[in-house]
């Protein structure tokens, strides 16, 4: 069981290659360029969707925020379109069923379910634990980074920090899928 013999890696800024998209035309181009791919999706949810972090690999991370012509509805529609053509990776996918095509469920991977299937006796599953146990990455939890403040308040105060955090989680999902499927 070599997958359980992972040595923790030193923390690094995994979101250093993050592309932040705030322009509608750039968002359209990103979605047009990413069809028939494996994409990790991490929606940032507060009172409503504030944006989405997307990872297609080590150096391909983006965060598309809700602002200007990029609306919550637009992002949900684009995720729905992605779900028709791409293999999508989520954490706790049931939260996002409303924005996914029901015709393509065989192309979805839920990291939470994968982690559970490998260790069903564990009490609690979160992305940070999956990163540590299966990837050897030490990622701080939400409360360690942002405290107990509401997501909306944190995003309004420090959008760059939360974008990088979400992109890091999307990258963890992307990497974890490969390990959990073995």
Buried (B, 14 or more C-beta within 10 A) or exposed (E): EEEEEBEEEEEEEBBEBBBBBBBBEBBBEBBEEBEEBBBBBBBBBBEEBBBBBBBBBEEBBBBBBBBEEBBBEBBBEBBEEBBEBBBBBBBEBEEBEEBBBEEBEEBBBBBBBBBBEBEEEEEEBBBBBBBBBBBEBEBEEBEEBBEEBEBBEBBEEBBEEBBBBBBBBBBBBBBBBEBBEE
